[in-house]
Amino acid sequence: MFKIAVATLGCKVNQCESAGIVEALSGRGIAFVPFEEQADCYIINTCTVTGRTDCQSRQLIRRAIRRNPAAAVLVTGCYAQRAPEEIARIPGVRVVAGNGEKARIPELIGEMAAGEPLVLVGDIRKEGWISLPGATVFPGHTRAFLKIQDGCDSFCSYCIVPRARGGSRSLPPEEVMERISALSRTGYREVVLTGIHLGAYGRDFTPPENLTAVVRRIADERLVERLRLSSIEPREVTDGLIALTGSSGVVCRHLHIPLQSGDDGILAAMSRDYDAIFFRSLIERIRDAVPGIAVGIDVMAGFPGETEAAFFNTLRLVEELPVAYLHIFPYSRRPGTPAAAMHGQVPEGEKKRRAERLRKVGAEKRRVFAEGFIGTPLAILVEARKDKSTGFPVGFSDNYIPVAVRGGSVDANRIVRALPESFRNGRLIAEVIHE
């Protein structure tokens, strides 16, 4: 039997698309094997958001070629879209397919031959929706991911993604409803709506749609037990969306909102459309409107021109904000972006120092937020994996707290009520409430 291994780097959108590729290939007499095993074909779905992810993509490509030099290696994703010639120069690569060619991958696998690599990368700005099947299986996950939006029109000065993903386009609302219903029928209790610029959902339609409306419809029709949203830009967190997270009983009490910097000068240089005062007001408004909500934020360390004073402004704001966790990224210089040509590039060592300082703040934020729920019952979606230190099943609360659950047999993919008793090794330890 023909064996295929798939590796995916980067965001949840890439994960959705890899799952769609697997779905399109299923039923063709193909066996899917782990990437660490020998396969006849390797598909690597790459990321290019940082220089590090470019490097990781190349490492995966070379690892596949070493594992089976005779294998057909197909490389796709954002790195393939941005720098196809770099990938084509790696000996052993058979096909380089841009993001717009992902729907063709099933047919390309049958056409791969040894020799010069086939490079299929078009102008992503002219591409429509990538017509992959709606994946209904996400192996190893109790949460399903549904891509409802792709591309971005914002062009933040540091970001390469619009050049790799194209302009914003959306999945029609009726298809969103159909795919969520299909995921629910498959057995998924939680679906994560995802996109490259999720808050731009529906702007490309005539008449325009919006994210709040589609979320409200999913919640009103009870199409799934829990609905979670991936990252949303600050200006796109509407009062209606905030209200849904607090009152619907379906939308999880969890929002992830990129801050990037707490210094107004740096925010302007980044081409972000808000200032620190706006961001602080937004987070405080969310906290006041939705008790117990987890708000996570992205913060970038070492953007060009970030002085020690500018970094301190970010550090101080982050320390003061009522957030549950931080995602910290050292700035990565991406070719072709305005920020790459800016003066005041921060040395790598200093970027790492600032990032580490922010991570320490983030670890403390996570602990304080989680410990605030000791003694408060939480609904936990149990996963298949176990906590390494206790052996208890683990899962996440609706407000995105990792929890190890004890108290009898707890099956994966169940939502159980549990009472947190302590916080240990980054997660709550909770006892199942038998009702």
N, C-alpha and C positions, 0 to 999 in steps of 0.2 A: 504494500500500500504506500502511496506517495505521502511523504511526511513533510509538514510545514510547521515552522516555528515562527512566532511573531513576538517582537519586542517593541515596546512603546515608551517613549520618553515624553516628558512635559505634561501639559495641562489635561484637564478632564475632557476637553473637546477632542484631543488626540486619542484618548482612551475610548471615547464613543466611536470615533471613526475606525479604530482598529477592531473594535467589537463588530462594527458593521461590515468590515472586510471579511472577518471570520464567518459571519452569518451568510454573506454572499457566496462564500466558498463551501459552506456546509452542504452535505448531500451529494458531493461530487467524488466520492470514493477517496477522500483525503483524511489522513489522521493528523490531528494537531498535537504537537509534542512541546514540552518545555524548551525554552531557548537554550538551556544548558545541555540539551541532548543533541545528538547528530540528526540532521534533517536533510531532506532533498532540496528544500527551498527555505530561505530565511527572508522574512519581511521585517525591515526595520523602519518604524515610524518615528521620525526624528523631531527634535526641537532645536530652535535657534535663539531662544530668548536671551541667553548669555553666552559668552565665550566658553564657559564650562560645559554647557549642554552641547555645543558644537563638538567639543573634545570627547564627551561621553558618547555621542553619536558615532564618531569615528572609531572609538574603542569597540563599540558593539559590532560595527561592520567588520573590523579586523578579527574580532573574536569568532564571528560566524565563519569567516573564510578559513581561519586556522582549524576550526573544528571539522569542517568538511570542505577541502579545497575544490571539490567537484560540484558543490552545491550551487544552485541558482540563487544569487543574492539580489534582492530588490529593495531599493532604498527610496522612501517617500517622506512626506512631512515637510515641516517648515525649513529645516536646513537644506533639504533637497530643493525646495522652491527657491531659496535665497542664493545658494552657491552650488548649483548642479555640477559645474566643472570641477570643483574641488573633490566632490564625491566620485565623479567619473574617473578621476586619476588614480583611485585606489584599485590596485590589481585585484581582480576577482569579482568586482561589481558588474552585474549583468544589465540591470535596469535602474535608471534614476527617474522617478515619477514625481512630478510636482503635486501640490495639494489638489489642483484641478483635475488631475488624472486618477485620483484614488478610486473612483467608481469603475475605472477600466482595469484595475489590478487583477481581478479574477481571469479576464481574458489574456492579460499580459503574461501571466504565469505559464500558460501553454505555449507562448511564443519566444520565451527566453532561450537564447543560444549563446554558446561560447563565442568569444571574439570581442570586437569593440562594443562597449556598453551602449545600450539604447537610452538616449536622453529625451524624455518627454516632459518638458516644462514650458507652459505657455504663460501669457500675461494674466496673472491672477486677478488683476483689477477688472478684467472683462468676464470673469467667470460668474456663473449663477450658482445656485445651491448645489452642493456636492451630493449627487443622488445615490447615496449608499442606503442599503436596507436599514430600517430601524432595528437596532440590535435588541433582542429580547433576553439574551443571556450574557452575564458578566461573571465569568468564572472566578471564584474566590471572593466575590463581593456579595454582601447582603443588601447593599444599596445599588440601585440602578442609576445610570446617567443618561440623560436625554439632551442632546444638543438641539436647541431651538433657534440659535442665532450663530452666525459666523461673520468674521471680518470686522474691521474697525475703520472709522473715518476720522479718528481724533488726532493721530500723528503727534503724540507726546514726543518731546525732543530726544528722549533717550531710547525710544522703542522701535524695534525693527519689525514688530508683528504686522502692522498694516501692509508692509511690503511683501510679507510672506503669506498673508491670509486674504488680502484684497479688501474691498469695501464691504460695508455692513449689509447683510441679507438675512432673511428670517424664514423659518418654517411656518407655513400657514396655520392659523389657529385650529382648524378642523383636524389637520394632521397631528398637531400637538396632542389633541384630545384622544385621537385614535391610538397614538403610540403609548401614551400614558396608560390607557385602558389595557393595551396589550401587555405592558410590563406588569400591571396589577394582576392580570389573568395568569401570567407566568408564575406569580407567587411573590413578587417584590412588594414589600410593605412600605418602602421609602424610595422615592425617586428624586434625584438631584437635577434641577434644570440648570443647564450650563450653556455658555457661549463665550466667544472671544470678547465681546462687548455686550453683555447680557442686557444691560439697561437700555440699549438701542433697539431692542426687539420691536418689530412691527413698523418702524419708521419708513421702511422701504415699500410698504403696501399703500395702495390707493383704494379707499381712504386709509390713513395711517391707523395702525393698532398700537397697543402699548403693553408693557410687561405686567403692570398692575391688573389690567383687564383680563389677561389670559390666566394669571395666577388666581384671580377671584373666581373665574369660571371653573377651574380645576377644583378649588376648594368648595364652591357651592354644589358642584355635582358629585363631590366625594369620590373622585376617580381613583384615589389612592389614599392609604392611611396617613402617610406623612410625606410632605413635599418640602424639599430643602432648596434654597437658592445658592448658586455659586456667586462669585465676586460681582458686586454692583458699584458703579461709580458714585461718588458722593452726591452730585447734582441729580442723580436719577433715583435716589431713595425718596419716594414720594410719601406724603402723609397717608395715602390710601394703602400703600405697601406696608408701611409701619403698622397700620391698624390691622391688616390681615394677619401679620405675624402674631399679634396679640389676641385676636378674637376668633379666628376661623376654626381653631381646633385641628387644622390640617397643616397649615404652613408652620414650619419649625421656628422656634424662637432663636433664630441664628441669622445674622447678617455678616458678610465679609465685605469690608469697604476699604479700598486702597487709600492710604494717606500719602505715602511716599516721602513727604518732608513736612516738618512743622515750622519751617522758615519761609516767610512770604516771598523773599527774593529768590530762593531756590525753586519754590513752586512756580513762580513766573517764568524762570529759566527753563523749567521742565515743560512749559506750555500746559500746565494744569489750570482748570477753570474755577478755582476756589482759593480761599486763603485760610489761615489757621483759625481765625475767629469763626468762619462759616463751619469748618469741620468740627470744632469744639461744640458749637451750638447744635449741630446735627446729632452728634453722639449723645449729648445730654438729653436731647429731645427724645431720642429712641429709648434711652434708659428710663426716662420718666413715663413713657407711654406703654412700655412692655416690661412688666416686672420679670426679672430672671433671664432676660435676653442675653445671649452671648454675642458680642460684637468683636470680630477679629479685624485687624488692620495690617496692611502691607506697609513696610517702611524701607526706604532705600538709603544705604549709608555710602557717603563719599561721592556724591554727584559732583561734577566739575564746578568749581567755585564755592564748594561748601567749606567755609572757614570753621574754625573751632567755635566761634560765636554762633554761626548758623547751625552747626551740629547741636550745640547746647539748647538752642530754641526747640529743635526736634525732640531732644531727650527730655526736656522739661515738659513739653506738651504731652508726650507719650506717658510720662510718669503720672500726669494729672488726669488723663482721660479714663473714664470708667469702662475699660475694655477688658475682654476675657483672655486674649492672646495676641501675639504679634507674629507676623512672618517677616523675617529680616533678609534683605538681599544687598550684598555689596554692589555698587554700580559696576556694570560691565559695558565697556566701550564697544558699541556695535557699528560696524562700517556702514557709511552712508547716512547715518543719523546726524542731525544738527549737533547733538551733544558731543559726538566724537571729535568734532573740530573746535570745541570750546576751549578757551584758556582755563587755567587753574585745575588741570587734571590732578586728582588726589592720588598720592602714592599708594600702591597696593597694600603695604603694611599698615598704613593709616586707615584705609578702608576696612581692613580686617579688624583693627582695634576698635573702631567705632561700631562695627557690626556686632562684635562680641559684647560690647557694653550694652547695646540694645537688647541682645538676646538674654542677658541676665535680667534686665527689666521684664522681658517677656515671660521668663520662667516664673518670676515672682507674681506677675499678673495672673498667670494660669493657676498657680497654687491658691492664691487668695480667692479667685473667682470660684474654683471648685470647692474649696473648704466652706464657702458660704452656703453650700447646699447640704452639708452634713446635718442629718436629722430631718431633711425635707424629702418626701417621696419623689422619685423621678421615674419616668417611663423610658426604659432602655431597650433599644433594638439590639438583640444579641447576635454576635457574629460567630463564625465557626472557629476562630482562633482562640487560644487560651493565654492568660496572663502568665508570663514566664516565672515570676516569683511565687505566685500562689497556686497556679494551675486552674484558677477559676475562669469560666467563660467571660469574654469581654464584649463590650458594646458601647454605643454612644447614646446619651440622652438626647432629647429633642433640641436642647440648647448646647449641644456639641461638647459635652463633658465625657471624656473616656472613663468607663466604669468597669470594674471587675465584679462579677455577680456571683454570690454564693447562696447555697440554700436548696439542696436537692438537684434533681435533673433539670437542666435548662437547655432546651433545644435551640439550635441556631435558627435565625430568621423568625424568632418570636419577639413580640414587644411585651416586656414584663415590667411590673412595678417593683421597685426596690428602694430600700431605705439606706442611704449612705451613712457609714459609721466612721470612716477615717479616710485620709488621703495618703497614698504611699506610692513612690516610684512613678509619679506623674499621672496617677489616676485615682479616682475614688474607689473604695471597697464598700460594697453595698450588699445587704441581705434582702433576698426576694421576699416580697410581701405576698403570702398565700391567702387568696380571697375566695 
